[in-house]
Amino acid sequence: MSPPPDLRAHLLAAGLAGVVGTSREDSLRSYRLFAARDPRLLIGIDPEWPWEQPDLLALMAEKCGVSADPRHTAGPDVIDPERTLAALDAFAERIGEVARRGAPVLFGTGHPQRLLGFYAGLADALSAAGCEVLTPAQGRCVDILTRFGLRTYRVDYLRGVALVREPEAERPGGEPGVHSHSPLPVRVVLGAAAECGGPLPELVVGDHGWLCGAGQLGFEAIGPADTDDPAPFVGEAEGSVSVVVPVDDGVRSEHYLPLTRYVLKRACLSQ
């Protein structure tokens, strides 16, 4: 079944694919820092292969459709919508498989302001299909090194999706969580699940450190990633991450909802 033309049009109109909000300068900087093994860009991945900047550029051209020309150094970046749609189909296949088995699943995001609704719709549907949506380590504190120094955050769940908050943050009327690339929260969450003897996820769905950190620990992990986040695509190339969907991860939250609907339809689930 081919993706509907209106979804492709939506990807382009919303800036999810095509010309995206991420700049070429930011993407090339990320590839350079990843090649230097900067932990801010590794976000939980421990690469097995030597990845230099030209290798990363070639990989991202293959996976996302960015320009492979190293002389192209400025302007907006691009994502090939056909690559996005193909990856969404593979993503939906994995969602459908865990739904058919009623397997436990974990959702987590470092982009709660943007991607919470995308994951929450999937979590609702999987829960209705008989999957246990796991919520271990609720309230657990985790120390994350930020550009402002070491900060303590609290693991929380909204609509079945893990995220981190400021310790003093209150849920009503406040931000849904903080933006984070760190893999530490997913390590804390998965460690807590193992400690309590409860079920472990057969699939982790998330972004940034949730995606890469879980994959590096040996859990099957799928999720979206932008052109300036090479780590998930490296993980996919090396086999530690199962599926990565190339998409701009910084557009308005409502623009991701058609993607949720498409994934659920392809997975034979209802929202």
Secondary structure as a PSIPRED ss2 file (coil, helix, strand):
# PSIPRED VFORMAT (PSIPRED V4.0)

   1 M C   1.000  0.000  0.000
   2 S C   1.000  0.000  0.000
   3 P C   1.000  0.000  0.000
   4 P C   1.000  0.000  0.000
   5 P H   0.000  1.000  0.000
   6 D H   0.000  1.000  0.000
   7 L H   0.000  1.000  0.000
   8 R H   0.000  1.000  0.000
   9 A H   0.000  1.000  0.000
  10 H H   0.000  1.000  0.000
  11 L H   0.000  1.000  0.000
  12 L H   0.000  1.000  0.000
  13 A H   0.000  1.000  0.000
  14 A H   0.000  1.000  0.000
  15 G C   1.000  0.000  0.000
  16 L C   1.000  0.000  0.000
  17 A C   1.000  0.000  0.000
  18 G E   0.000  0.000  1.000
  19 V E   0.000  0.000  1.000
  20 V E   0.000  0.000  1.000
  21 G E   0.000  0.000  1.000
  22 T E   0.000  0.000  1.000
  23 S E   0.000  0.000  1.000
  24 R H   0.000  1.000  0.000
  25 E H   0.000  1.000  0.000
  26 D H   0.000  1.000  0.000
  27 S H   0.000  1.000  0.000
  28 L H   0.000  1.000  0.000
  29 R H   0.000  1.000  0.000
  30 S H   0.000  1.000  0.000
  31 Y H   0.000  1.000  0.000
  32 R H   0.000  1.000  0.000
  33 L H   0.000  1.000  0.000
  34 F H   0.000  1.000  0.000
  35 A H   0.000  1.000  0.000
  36 A C   1.000  0.000  0.000
  37 R C   1.000  0.000  0.000
  38 D C   1.000  0.000  0.000
  39 P H   0.000  1.000  0.000
  40 R H   0.000  1.000  0.000
  41 L H   0.000  1.000  0.000
  42 L H   0.000  1.000  0.000
  43 I C   1.000  0.000  0.000
  44 G C   1.000  0.000  0.000
  45 I C   1.000  0.000  0.000
  46 D C   1.000  0.000  0.000
  47 P C   1.000  0.000  0.000
  48 E C   1.000  0.000  0.000
  49 W C   1.000  0.000  0.000
  50 P C   1.000  0.000  0.000
  51 W C   1.000  0.000  0.000
  52 E C   1.000  0.000  0.000
  53 Q H   0.000  1.000  0.000
  54 P H   0.000  1.000  0.000
  55 D H   0.000  1.000  0.000
  56 L H   0.000  1.000  0.000
  57 L H   0.000  1.000  0.000
  58 A H   0.000  1.000  0.000
  59 L H   0.000  1.000  0.000
  60 M H   0.000  1.000  0.000
  61 A H   0.000  1.000  0.000
  62 E H   0.000  1.000  0.000
  63 K H   0.000  1.000  0.000
  64 C C   1.000  0.000  0.000
  65 G C   1.000  0.000  0.000
  66 V C   1.000  0.000  0.000
  67 S C   1.000  0.000  0.000
  68 A C   1.000  0.000  0.000
  69 D C   1.000  0.000  0.000
  70 P C   1.000  0.000  0.000
  71 R C   1.000  0.000  0.000
  72 H C   1.000  0.000  0.000
  73 T C   1.000  0.000  0.000
  74 A C   1.000  0.000  0.000
  75 G C   1.000  0.000  0.000
  76 P E   0.000  0.000  1.000
  77 D E   0.000  0.000  1.000
  78 V E   0.000  0.000  1.000
  79 I E   0.000  0.000  1.000
  80 D C   1.000  0.000  0.000
  81 P H   0.000  1.000  0.000
  82 E H   0.000  1.000  0.000
  83 R H   0.000  1.000  0.000
  84 T H   0.000  1.000  0.000
  85 L H   0.000  1.000  0.000
  86 A H   0.000  1.000  0.000
  87 A H   0.000  1.000  0.000
  88 L H   0.000  1.000  0.000
  89 D H   0.000  1.000  0.000
  90 A H   0.000  1.000  0.000
  91 F H   0.000  1.000  0.000
  92 A H   0.000  1.000  0.000
  93 E H   0.000  1.000  0.000
  94 R H   0.000  1.000  0.000
  95 I H   0.000  1.000  0.000
  96 G H   0.000  1.000  0.000
  97 E H   0.000  1.000  0.000
  98 V H   0.000  1.000  0.000
  99 A H   0.000  1.000  0.000
 100 R H   0.000  1.000  0.000
 101 R H   0.000  1.000  0.000
 102 G C   1.000  0.000  0.000
 103 A C   1.000  0.000  0.000
 104 P C   1.000  0.000  0.000
 105 V E   0.000  0.000  1.000
 106 L E   0.000  0.000  1.000
 107 F E   0.000  0.000  1.000
 108 G E   0.000  0.000  1.000
 109 T C   1.000  0.000  0.000
 110 G C   1.000  0.000  0.000
 111 H C   1.000  0.000  0.000
 112 P H   0.000  1.000  0.000
 113 Q H   0.000  1.000  0.000
 114 R H   0.000  1.000  0.000
 115 L H   0.000  1.000  0.000
 116 L H   0.000  1.000  0.000
 117 G H   0.000  1.000  0.000
 118 F H   0.000  1.000  0.000
 119 Y H   0.000  1.000  0.000
 120 A H   0.000  1.000  0.000
 121 G H   0.000  1.000  0.000
 122 L H   0.000  1.000  0.000
 123 A H   0.000  1.000  0.000
 124 D H   0.000  1.000  0.000
 125 A H   0.000  1.000  0.000
 126 L H   0.000  1.000  0.000
 127 S H   0.000  1.000  0.000
 128 A H   0.000  1.000  0.000
 129 A C   1.000  0.000  0.000
 130 G C   1.000  0.000  0.000
 131 C C   1.000  0.000  0.000
 132 E C   1.000  0.000  0.000
 133 V E   0.000  0.000  1.000
 134 L C   1.000  0.000  0.000
 135 T C   1.000  0.000  0.000
 136 P C   1.000  0.000  0.000
 137 A C   1.000  0.000  0.000
 138 Q C   1.000  0.000  0.000
 139 G C   1.000  0.000  0.000
 140 R C   1.000  0.000  0.000
 141 C E   0.000  0.000  1.000
 142 V E   0.000  0.000  1.000
 143 D E   0.000  0.000  1.000
 144 I E   0.000  0.000  1.000
 145 L E   0.000  0.000  1.000
 146 T E   0.000  0.000  1.000
 147 R C   1.000  0.000  0.000
 148 F C   1.000  0.000  0.000
 149 G E   0.000  0.000  1.000
 150 L E   0.000  0.000  1.000
 151 R E   0.000  0.000  1.000
 152 T E   0.000  0.000  1.000
 153 Y E   0.000  0.000  1.000
 154 R E   0.000  0.000  1.000
 155 V E   0.000  0.000  1.000
 156 D E   0.000  0.000  1.000
 157 Y E   0.000  0.000  1.000
 158 L E   0.000  0.000  1.000
 159 R C   1.000  0.000  0.000
 160 G C   1.000  0.000  0.000
 161 V E   0.000  0.000  1.000
 162 A E   0.000  0.000  1.000
 163 L E   0.000  0.000  1.000
 164 V E   0.000  0.000  1.000
 165 R E   0.000  0.000  1.000
 166 E C   1.000  0.000  0.000
 167 P C   1.000  0.000  0.000
 168 E C   1.000  0.000  0.000
 169 A C   1.000  0.000  0.000
 170 E C   1.000  0.000  0.000
 171 R C   1.000  0.000  0.000
 172 P C   1.000  0.000  0.000
 173 G C   1.000  0.000  0.000
 174 G C   1.000  0.000  0.000
 175 E C   1.000  0.000  0.000
 176 P C   1.000  0.000  0.000
 177 G C   1.000  0.000  0.000
 178 V C   1.000  0.000  0.000
 179 H C   1.000  0.000  0.000
 180 S C   1.000  0.000  0.000
 181 H C   1.000  0.000  0.000
 182 S C   1.000  0.000  0.000
 183 P C   1.000  0.000  0.000
 184 L H   0.000  1.000  0.000
 185 P H   0.000  1.000  0.000
 186 V H   0.000  1.000  0.000
 187 R H   0.000  1.000  0.000
 188 V H   0.000  1.000  0.000
 189 V H   0.000  1.000  0.000
 190 L H   0.000  1.000  0.000
 191 G H   0.000  1.000  0.000
 192 A H   0.000  1.000  0.000
 193 A H   0.000  1.000  0.000
 194 A H   0.000  1.000  0.000
 195 E H   0.000  1.000  0.000
 196 C C   1.000  0.000  0.000
 197 G C   1.000  0.000  0.000
 198 G C   1.000  0.000  0.000
 199 P C   1.000  0.000  0.000
 200 L C   1.000  0.000  0.000
 201 P C   1.000  0.000  0.000
 202 E C   1.000  0.000  0.000
 203 L E   0.000  0.000  1.000
 204 V E   0.000  0.000  1.000
 205 V E   0.000  0.000  1.000
 206 G E   0.000  0.000  1.000
 207 D C   1.000  0.000  0.000
 208 H H   0.000  1.000  0.000
 209 G H   0.000  1.000  0.000
 210 W H   0.000  1.000  0.000
 211 L H   0.000  1.000  0.000
 212 C H   0.000  1.000  0.000
 213 G H   0.000  1.000  0.000
 214 A H   0.000  1.000  0.000
 215 G H   0.000  1.000  0.000
 216 Q H   0.000  1.000  0.000
 217 L C   1.000  0.000  0.000
 218 G C   1.000  0.000  0.000
 219 F C   1.000  0.000  0.000
 220 E C   1.000  0.000  0.000
 221 A E   0.000  0.000  1.000
 222 I E   0.000  0.000  1.000
 223 G E   0.000  0.000  1.000
 224 P E   0.000  0.000  1.000
 225 A E   0.000  0.000  1.000
 226 D C   1.000  0.000  0.000
 227 T C   1.000  0.000  0.000
 228 D C   1.000  0.000  0.000
 229 D C   1.000  0.000  0.000
 230 P H   0.000  1.000  0.000
 231 A H   0.000  1.000  0.000
 232 P H   0.000  1.000  0.000
 233 F H   0.000  1.000  0.000
 234 V H   0.000  1.000  0.000
 235 G H   0.000  1.000  0.000
 236 E H   0.000  1.000  0.000
 237 A H   0.000  1.000  0.000
 238 E H   0.000  1.000  0.000
 239 G C   1.000  0.000  0.000
 240 S C   1.000  0.000  0.000
 241 V C   1.000  0.000  0.000
 242 S C   1.000  0.000  0.000
 243 V E   0.000  0.000  1.000
 244 V E   0.000  0.000  1.000
 245 V E   0.000  0.000  1.000
 246 P E   0.000  0.000  1.000
 247 V C   1.000  0.000  0.000
 248 D C   1.000  0.000  0.000
 249 D C   1.000  0.000  0.000
 250 G C   1.000  0.000  0.000
 251 V C   1.000  0.000  0.000
 252 R C   1.000  0.000  0.000
 253 S H   0.000  1.000  0.000
 254 E H   0.000  1.000  0.000
 255 H H   0.000  1.000  0.000
 256 Y H   0.000  1.000  0.000
 257 L H   0.000  1.000  0.000
 258 P H   0.000  1.000  0.000
 259 L H   0.000  1.000  0.000
 260 T H   0.000  1.000  0.000
 261 R H   0.000  1.000  0.000
 262 Y H   0.000  1.000  0.000
 263 V H   0.000  1.000  0.000
 264 L H   0.000  1.000  0.000
 265 K H   0.000  1.000  0.000
 266 R H   0.000  1.000  0.000
 267 A C   1.000  0.000  0.000
 268 C C   1.000  0.000  0.000
 269 L C   1.000  0.000  0.000
 270 S C   1.000  0.000  0.000
 271 Q C   1.000  0.000  0.000
